[in-house]
Amino acid sequence: MQKKGLDYNETFAPMASLATLQIVLAIVVKQDLEIDQSDVISAFLNGKVDTLVLLLPPEGFKLGSHKYCRLNKTIYGLC
C-alpha cells in the first residue's frame, strides 16, 4: 500500500481498533472459546544494520555492473 516517493520509507505498525477487539472478545465469550495473547519481540522491520550485508539480487532483477545488493534495513530472520 506504500507509494514510492510518498511514504515508501515510512514504517507502519498495523493495530486493531478498539471496536474490532471488543467484537472478537464478545464472540469468544458467546461461543465459550479460549483466547491467548503473545508478544513477538522482533516484529519490527526497517531497523538499522550495523554491519555490511550483501545479498544476491532476486532472479530477474538487473543491477547493471553490480553483482550484489547492499542491505540498508533489517529483514525478518537476519538476527
Phi, psi and omega in degrees: 000345180285151181244126181300132181090343180254298181223026186296329182265006180275151177254127181245138175239097182298139181231147175282143178284161179299320180298319179297315179299318180296320179295315180298315180296323177296319178295318179300315180293314183299321183263009178053046179266171174250147180232147182227153180234144177215153177259142174247111187293319185255046184280343186268135177263179174066027173286163181284143178261125183274341182239164178285122178236121179249136181237150171288140180292153176298154180301130179091352180272123184260130181250003184077235182275351180278148179253346184227158172255139176266131180276119181264333180231156182289159175227164179303141177082005182286322183280000000 
